Amino acid sequence: MVIRSAEFIKSSPSLNECPESTLPEYAFIGRSNVGKSSLINTITGFSKLAKISSSPGKTQLINHFLINEAWYLTDLPGFGFAKVPVRIKRKWDLMIRNYLLKRPNLVCSFLLIDIRHEALKNDLEFMAWMGGRRIPFYLIFTKADKLTHNQRQSAIAAYMKVLGEQWEPLPPFLVTSSDTGMGREELLALIETFNNGFQAEGLG
């Protein structure tokens, strides 16, 4: 897939205020500081599309970007260790879960995981929540350039071993790096395949 255009549409504080659309949509979500904004910019080829901050918790709303005038990329608030009050975290959590459950044109969610970290409790709980509600998702391992090839293979094997205790089959995954572009073409090809299926099923 060639990205010809990427346009910020709006930020929404709730599902009800998201833009109406019959276009396929893909949500990007992950723990704070997992590299979500950097990956979005790398995928689209627009370096300033998603704002990058050194302070976790920068994304606080549901941000919609229209790609190639054909599909939506949605940047969701991060979860985890963002330094915000508990009541704000709960508000974000409710907003995210409501969106994932009820957004009719949401095709797939991409859950970002820092490849350098072991399987974390809140990531595993979030996967289990999505799986229990049959919300389609892919794991996207980020920051792969921070490890050697052998280290990456070992990290992924260890992560999948943990998942294997709860999942059969294992969730699908891709390995990415915003710095090197690793995984960009694979992720775009995956989205293109989903887009074709969306249109074939007459959902668009």
C-alpha positions in Angstrom: 0.0 0.0 0.0 1.2 3.5 -0.9 0.2 6.2 1.5 -0.7 9.2 -0.6 -2.5 11.3 2.0 -3.0 11.4 5.8 -5.3 14.0 7.4 -6.2 14.7 11.0 -10.0 14.8 11.2 -10.9 15.3 14.9 -10.3 14.5 18.5 -13.3 13.0 20.3 -13.9 12.7 24.1 -16.4 9.9 23.6 -17.7 7.3 21.1 -20.8 9.4 20.4 -18.7 12.3 19.2 -16.5 10.2 16.8 -17.0 11.1 13.1 -19.7 9.1 11.3 -18.2 6.8 8.8 -18.7 3.7 6.7 -15.0 3.4 6.0 -12.9 0.7 7.6 -11.1 1.8 10.8 -8.1 0.6 12.7 -7.3 1.4 16.3 -3.8 1.8 17.8 -3.5 1.3 21.5 -0.8 0.5 24.0 0.8 1.3 27.3 2.1 4.8 27.8 5.5 5.4 26.2 5.3 2.3 24.0 6.1 4.3 20.9 2.6 4.6 19.5 2.8 8.1 18.0 6.2 7.3 16.4 4.8 4.1 14.8 1.8 6.0 13.4 4.1 8.6 11.9 6.3 5.9 10.4 3.4 3.9 9.0 1.9 7.0 7.3 5.2 8.5 6.3 4.1 11.9 7.8 6.6 12.6 10.6 4.4 15.1 12.4 0.9 13.5 12.0 0.7 12.2 15.5 2.3 14.4 18.2 5.2 12.8 20.0 5.8 13.7 23.6 8.4 12.7 26.2 5.6 12.8 28.8 3.5 9.6 28.9 -0.2 10.2 28.6 -0.1 12.9 25.9 -2.9 11.3 23.9 -6.1 11.9 25.9 -8.8 11.7 23.3 -9.9 9.4 20.4 -7.9 10.9 17.5 -9.1 10.1 14.0 -6.9 10.3 10.9 -8.2 9.7 7.4 -5.7 7.8 5.3 -5.8 7.9 1.5 -9.4 9.1 1.8 -10.2 5.4 2.2 -9.7 4.3 5.8 -9.4 5.6 9.3 -6.5 5.3 11.7 -7.5 5.9 15.3 -5.0 6.9 18.0 -6.3 5.9 21.4 -5.1 7.0 24.8 -2.3 4.9 26.3 -2.7 3.0 29.5 -0.3 2.0 32.3 2.0 4.4 34.1 0.9 7.8 32.7 1.1 10.3 35.6 -2.5 11.3 35.7 -5.1 11.1 38.5 -6.9 7.7 39.0 -10.2 9.3 38.0 -8.8 10.4 34.7 -7.4 6.9 34.0 -10.8 5.4 34.8 -12.4 7.9 32.4 -9.9 6.9 29.6 -10.5 3.3 30.3 -14.3 3.6 30.0 -13.9 5.7 26.8 -11.6 3.2 25.2 -13.6 0.1 26.1 -16.9 1.7 24.9 -15.2 2.6 21.6 -13.8 -0.9 21.0 -17.1 -2.6 21.8 -19.4 -0.3 19.9 -17.6 1.3 17.0 -19.4 -0.4 14.1 -16.7 0.1 11.4 -13.8 -0.9 13.6 -12.1 -3.8 11.7 -9.1 -4.5 13.9 -7.2 -3.1 16.9 -3.4 -3.1 17.1 -2.1 -3.5 20.6 1.4 -2.2 20.9 4.0 -4.0 23.1 7.5 -2.8 23.8 9.5 -5.9 22.7 12.1 -5.2 25.4 9.6 -5.9 28.2 8.3 -9.1 29.6 4.6 -9.8 29.5 2.9 -7.2 31.8 -0.2 -7.8 33.8 -2.3 -5.0 32.4 -1.4 -5.9 28.8 -2.4 -9.5 29.4 -5.6 -8.4 31.1 -6.5 -6.1 28.2 -5.9 -8.9 25.7 -8.1 -11.2 27.7 -10.8 -8.6 27.8 -10.7 -8.2 24.0 -10.5 -11.9 23.4 -13.5 -12.5 25.7 -15.5 -10.1 23.7 -14.3 -11.3 20.3 -12.7 -8.0 19.4 -10.2 -8.7 16.6 -6.7 -7.6 17.4 -3.0 -8.0 16.5 0.0 -7.6 18.7 2.5 -5.1 17.4 5.9 -5.4 19.0 7.6 -2.0 18.9 11.2 -0.8 19.3 12.7 -3.9 17.7 15.8 -2.0 16.7 16.8 -1.8 20.4 17.6 -5.5 20.3 19.7 -7.8 18.2 18.1 -10.4 15.9 18.7 -13.2 18.4 17.5 -11.0 21.3 14.3 -10.3 19.4 13.6 -13.9 18.7 14.2 -14.8 22.4 12.0 -12.0 23.6 9.1 -13.0 21.3 9.4 -16.7 22.2 9.3 -15.8 25.9 6.3 -13.6 25.4 4.4 -16.2 23.4 5.2 -18.8 26.0 3.4 -16.7 28.6 0.5 -16.2 26.2 0.4 -19.9 25.5 -0.8 -20.4 29.1 -4.1 -18.7 28.3 -4.4 -18.6 24.5 -5.1 -21.3 21.9 -4.3 -20.4 19.2 -1.9 -17.6 20.0 -2.8 -14.0 18.9 -1.2 -13.0 15.6 1.7 -10.5 15.8 4.0 -8.3 13.8 7.4 -6.9 14.8 8.2 -3.2 14.1 10.6 -0.4 14.5 9.8 3.3 14.0 13.5 4.1 13.6 14.3 1.6 10.9 10.9 1.1 9.3 10.9 -2.6 10.1 7.4 -4.1 9.8 5.9 -1.0 8.0 5.2 -2.7 4.7 3.8 -5.8 6.4 1.5 -3.8 8.6 0.2 -1.8 5.6 -0.2 -4.9 3.6 -2.3 -6.4 6.4 -4.5 -3.3 6.5 -4.9 -3.4 2.7 -6.1 -7.0 3.0 -8.6 -6.1 5.7 -9.8 -3.2 3.6 -10.4 -5.5 0.6 -12.4 -7.8 2.8 -14.4 -4.9 4.3 -15.4 -3.8 0.8 -16.1 -7.4 -0.4 -18.5 -8.0 2.5 -20.4 -4.8 1.5 -19.7 -3.1 4.8 -18.3 0.0 3.2 
